Every structure is written in C-alpha cells, then in structure tokens.
C-alpha cells in the first residue's frame, strides 16, 4: 500500500473517531425510550422514534429563539466594539498599543466563571439579571478581545498605501475605516462574527449564572427541562442537541472559505 493510501486510511480512522460522538448523539435521539437502557445498546436505530424531536418542536422553540437573539446581538455588539478598536491598533497606531494588545490577550485567559461571578454582583446592583441584554453584554466581554485581536492582525495586512491615498483624497480616519479598511477586511469580519456567534450560542456559564430564573432563557438552559433527579429523558436531550447544532453547522459550512481566507491573510503582514 502506498504512503498516500496509508495517510488516507489514518485520516479516515481519525475522522471516524472524532465524528462518532456526533453519530451517537443522533442515534440516541432516535432511540425509543423503552430501549434506552438495554445492554448492549443499539448501535444503529433499528426502530427509530421521533418522539424526542416532536417534544423539541413543541417545547424548545422559545429557548431556540432566545439563543438566536442573544447570539445575533452578541455578534453585532462585538463587531461594533472590536472593529474600530482593531482599526485604531492596526492603522492609527496609538501610543501604548502593544500594552493594549497584551491586555486583550490577557483578557482571554480569564476563566468564564470568574467573569460571570464578577458580572453577577454588578448586574444585581443594576437590576439587569435575567435579561437578554445582560446576556448579550456578558457574552461580548469574552468575544470582543478575541475579535479585536483577529481583526487587528487582519487589518494590519491592508496596504498602508491605500490608507495614505484615501487621506490624500481628503478622507478622514472614520471615512477611511468605513470605506477602505472595513470592506477589505471582509474575511476577517466574517471570521470574528462566526466565532462570536458560536461562543454565545453554546454559552452555559453566563446563562446559568446571569439568567437562571429569567422568562427568556437560551437553549443551553432549556435542555435542562429533560434532566431531573431521578429521570433523564435522553432521547429528548439528544434531539435538542441535534437541533441546536444545526445553525452552527450551517454557518460553519457557509463561512468556511471566508474563515480560511481570513485566518491565512491575517497571519501575514506586508
């Protein structure tokens, strides 16, 4: 067998190992409740049941809508803060920008639970616990530093000659950012937006700490409707997980080429 065939075989095996949890999630979501605890378990859905998906459509749509609202709001707030900050660091080059970049890097190292506990005391005083806007702001505290660093690296690769030409034509810093740098940073913006959305979509720490008793809860909390002290409805749990993974999967497929281009271009500076 040629070297290429060996590499292909190893790649297929590793891919199968990594995708097995996804397959098992789908398999369990289709398993009838009376066959959930048999030993050995069914490795294939021989008698698929869609009861779990029916319950998801009947009970989880409000949670789904809240997660979509929180994730979309996080993306908007993250880009609104991170893009101008990245432009300033990459092209305006203010004094102390190296320190600011270091602080953005350090901010990503703070554990989420520490941030959640700190925000909780502030939210209680302001009376904004159990609110969608509170969750959006909390998720943005994690997403903004990452997005700012990604966009700074990408915007730094935009030729300075284009910025200089815009200034010669009379464009100010804001017009240059909006008309020149921002359109050329499309791939980086898509990359930052995608990771911000995925973070907010899958967040559990902020949701359970800051919105555990709210009327509008995200999907990561809605799944706990099926978990009790003496009973776990695994087919409904896994069906919820499958449905929750659909938006993330669709976005990853649609934005794949933009993400690859953004990461590659942002890694090289002229």
VMD Tcl script that draws the C-alpha trace (Angstrom):
set ca {
  {0.00 0.00 0.00}
  {1.39 3.41 -0.95}
  {2.22 6.13 1.53}
  {-0.74 8.17 0.30}
  {-3.11 5.28 0.96}
  {-1.77 4.87 4.49}
  {-2.26 8.56 5.16}
  {-5.76 8.42 3.72}
  {-6.62 5.40 5.87}
  {-5.27 7.03 9.03}
  {-7.17 10.23 8.21}
  {-10.41 8.31 7.72}
  {-9.95 6.46 11.01}
  {-9.24 9.66 12.93}
  {-12.20 11.39 11.28}
  {-14.47 8.50 12.22}
  {-13.27 8.63 15.84}
  {-13.91 12.37 16.06}
  {-17.34 12.13 14.43}
  {-18.51 9.13 16.46}
  {-19.91 11.31 19.31}
  {-21.98 13.18 16.73}
  {-23.28 9.91 15.30}
  {-24.06 8.60 18.77}
  {-25.95 11.79 19.59}
  {-28.15 11.28 16.52}
  {-28.52 7.57 17.28}
  {-29.68 8.18 20.85}
  {-32.07 10.90 19.71}
  {-33.83 8.28 17.54}
  {-33.81 5.52 20.16}
  {-37.21 4.69 21.74}
  {-37.47 5.31 25.47}
  {-38.03 1.62 26.27}
  {-34.73 0.68 24.60}
  {-32.66 3.46 26.12}
  {-31.08 1.38 28.90}
  {-30.70 -2.01 27.27}
  {-27.28 -3.68 27.32}
  {-25.60 -3.76 24.91}
  {-27.11 -0.63 23.40}
  {-28.38 -0.35 19.84}
  {-25.53 0.89 17.67}
  {-27.98 1.57 14.85}
  {-31.52 2.99 15.09}
  {-33.27 -0.23 14.13}
  {-36.67 1.14 15.19}
  {-36.26 4.92 15.03}
  {-38.64 7.03 17.09}
  {-39.11 10.76 16.59}
  {-40.73 11.46 19.93}
  {-37.73 13.49 21.08}
  {-37.86 15.75 18.03}
  {-41.60 16.22 18.45}
  {-41.02 17.39 22.02}
  {-38.25 19.73 20.88}
  {-40.52 21.39 18.32}
  {-43.33 21.65 20.87}
  {-41.30 22.84 23.88}
  {-37.90 24.20 22.87}
  {-38.68 26.78 20.18}
  {-38.86 29.72 22.69}
  {-35.42 28.77 24.02}
  {-34.18 28.42 20.46}
  {-35.41 31.92 19.61}
  {-33.76 33.39 22.72}
  {-30.43 31.78 21.86}
  {-30.68 33.14 18.32}
  {-31.43 36.62 19.66}
  {-28.58 36.53 22.18}
  {-26.07 35.17 19.65}
  {-27.05 37.70 16.97}
  {-26.93 40.57 19.45}
  {-23.51 39.42 20.65}
  {-22.20 39.44 17.09}
  {-23.48 42.98 16.47}
  {-22.10 44.35 19.75}
  {-18.79 42.53 19.31}
  {-18.18 43.86 15.81}
  {-19.33 47.36 16.78}
  {-16.65 47.46 19.50}
  {-13.90 45.25 18.09}
  {-13.72 46.59 14.52}
  {-12.99 50.26 15.41}
  {-10.59 49.13 18.15}
  {-8.75 46.89 15.70}
  {-8.54 49.70 13.13}
  {-7.06 52.04 15.72}
  {-4.48 49.47 16.80}
  {-3.58 48.39 13.27}
  {-3.56 51.70 11.36}
  {-3.69 54.64 13.75}
  {-1.01 53.07 15.97}
  {-1.70 54.95 19.22}
  {0.85 55.11 22.00}
  {0.78 52.07 24.21}
  {-0.86 49.88 21.58}
  {1.44 46.98 22.47}
  {0.21 47.20 26.04}
  {-3.39 47.28 24.82}
  {-2.83 44.22 22.65}
  {-1.26 42.44 25.63}
  {-4.26 43.33 27.80}
  {-6.62 41.96 25.15}
  {-4.64 38.74 25.17}
  {-4.73 38.55 28.97}
  {-8.49 39.17 28.95}
  {-8.98 35.93 27.01}
  {-7.20 33.99 29.74}
  {-9.67 34.95 32.48}
  {-11.93 31.94 33.21}
  {-15.54 32.44 32.25}
  {-16.81 31.56 35.73}
  {-14.69 34.38 37.22}
  {-16.20 36.82 34.74}
  {-19.69 35.51 35.49}
  {-19.33 35.92 39.24}
  {-17.96 39.44 38.84}
  {-20.75 40.43 36.47}
  {-23.39 38.91 38.72}
  {-22.70 41.32 41.57}
  {-22.79 44.24 39.14}
  {-25.97 43.00 37.46}
  {-27.75 42.61 40.80}
  {-27.00 46.23 41.72}
  {-28.13 47.47 38.31}
  {-31.18 45.21 38.23}
  {-30.35 43.66 34.85}
  {-30.13 39.99 35.80}
  {-32.41 37.61 33.88}
  {-32.41 39.85 30.80}
  {-31.44 39.19 27.20}
  {-29.39 42.38 27.04}
  {-27.46 41.28 30.10}
  {-26.54 38.02 28.40}
  {-25.53 39.82 25.21}
  {-23.19 42.13 27.11}
  {-21.75 39.23 29.13}
  {-21.04 37.12 26.05}
  {-19.48 40.13 24.35}
  {-16.96 40.51 27.18}
  {-15.44 37.22 26.03}
  {-15.92 37.72 22.29}
  {-14.61 41.30 21.96}
  {-10.95 40.67 22.95}
  {-10.69 37.70 20.60}
  {-12.38 39.54 17.73}
  {-10.22 42.63 18.27}
  {-7.01 40.60 18.05}
  {-8.21 38.74 14.95}
  {-9.24 41.95 13.20}
  {-6.07 43.80 14.26}
  {-3.91 41.17 12.64}
  {-6.05 41.20 9.52}
  {-6.33 44.99 9.17}
  {-2.58 45.29 9.59}
  {-2.24 43.38 6.31}
  {-4.22 46.06 4.43}
  {-1.60 48.05 2.45}
  {-0.72 51.36 4.07}
  {-0.59 52.88 0.58}
  {-4.38 52.57 0.30}
  {-4.85 54.33 3.61}
  {-2.42 57.06 2.60}
  {-4.17 57.52 -0.76}
  {-7.52 57.90 0.99}
  {-6.09 60.56 3.28}
  {-4.63 62.43 0.30}
  {-8.10 62.43 -1.26}
  {-9.41 64.12 1.87}
  {-10.87 61.15 3.74}
  {-10.63 61.33 7.49}
  {-9.89 58.44 9.83}
  {-13.56 57.45 10.12}
  {-14.20 57.59 6.36}
  {-11.02 55.63 5.67}
  {-12.10 52.98 8.15}
  {-15.63 52.70 6.74}
  {-14.87 52.93 3.02}
  {-11.41 51.36 2.69}
  {-10.30 49.20 5.59}
  {-13.64 47.66 6.56}
  {-14.57 46.37 3.06}
  {-11.08 44.91 2.60}
  {-11.40 43.17 5.97}
  {-14.48 41.19 4.98}
  {-12.91 37.78 5.59}
  {-11.63 38.82 8.99}
  {-15.02 40.25 9.93}
  {-16.79 37.03 8.95}
  {-14.25 35.05 10.99}
  {-14.73 37.21 14.08}
  {-18.52 37.19 13.68}
  {-18.63 33.41 13.33}
  {-16.59 32.72 16.45}
  {-18.60 35.30 18.40}
  {-21.86 33.66 17.34}
  {-20.63 30.18 18.23}
  {-19.46 31.31 21.65}
  {-22.76 32.99 22.51}
  {-24.77 30.12 21.02}
  {-23.06 27.50 23.17}
  {-22.65 29.57 26.35}
  {-23.79 27.93 29.54}
  {-21.78 29.61 32.31}
  {-23.15 33.13 31.78}
  {-26.64 31.81 31.04}
  {-26.98 29.80 34.23}
  {-25.35 32.50 36.39}
  {-26.96 35.64 34.99}
  {-30.25 34.35 33.56}
  {-31.08 31.20 35.52}
  {-34.53 32.46 36.53}
  {-35.44 34.67 33.61}
  {-38.54 34.37 31.45}
  {-36.41 34.23 28.30}
  {-33.74 31.56 28.64}
  {-31.34 30.24 25.98}
  {-31.31 26.73 24.63}
  {-28.44 25.65 26.88}
  {-30.81 26.10 29.84}
  {-33.90 24.80 28.04}
  {-32.26 21.39 27.69}
  {-32.41 21.04 31.48}
  {-36.18 20.60 31.27}
  {-35.41 16.97 30.48}
  {-32.95 16.36 33.32}
  {-34.29 15.51 36.76}
  {-33.01 13.94 39.95}
  {-34.45 10.52 39.15}
  {-35.01 10.62 35.42}
  {-33.11 11.77 32.34}
  {-35.00 11.85 29.04}
  {-32.03 11.12 26.84}
  {-33.85 10.97 23.52}
  {-35.28 14.46 24.08}
  {-31.91 15.70 25.36}
  {-30.05 14.40 22.33}
  {-32.77 15.60 19.95}
  {-32.37 19.08 21.42}
  {-28.61 18.83 20.96}
  {-29.04 17.78 17.33}
  {-31.41 20.67 16.61}
  {-29.11 23.11 18.42}
  {-26.15 22.02 16.30}
  {-27.92 22.77 13.01}
  {-27.43 26.59 12.96}
  {-23.78 26.27 13.96}
  {-23.18 23.63 11.28}
  {-24.89 25.70 8.58}
  {-22.88 28.79 9.49}
  {-19.61 26.85 9.51}
  {-20.33 25.42 6.06}
  {-21.37 28.78 4.58}
  {-18.48 30.73 6.13}
  {-15.77 28.10 5.67}
  {-13.99 29.78 2.78}
  {-14.17 33.21 4.44}
  {-12.76 31.82 7.69}
  {-9.91 30.04 5.92}
  {-9.06 33.17 3.93}
  {-9.35 35.38 6.99}
  {-7.04 33.28 9.13}
  {-4.48 32.89 6.31}
  {-4.47 36.54 5.28}
  {-4.46 37.79 8.84}
  {-1.40 35.72 9.64}
  {0.80 37.55 7.10}
  {1.71 41.20 7.19}
  {3.13 43.23 4.33}
}
mol new
graphics top color blue
foreach p $ca { graphics top sphere $p radius 0.5 }
foreach p [lrange $ca 0 end-1] q [lrange $ca 1 end] { graphics top cylinder $p $q radius 0.2 }
display resetview
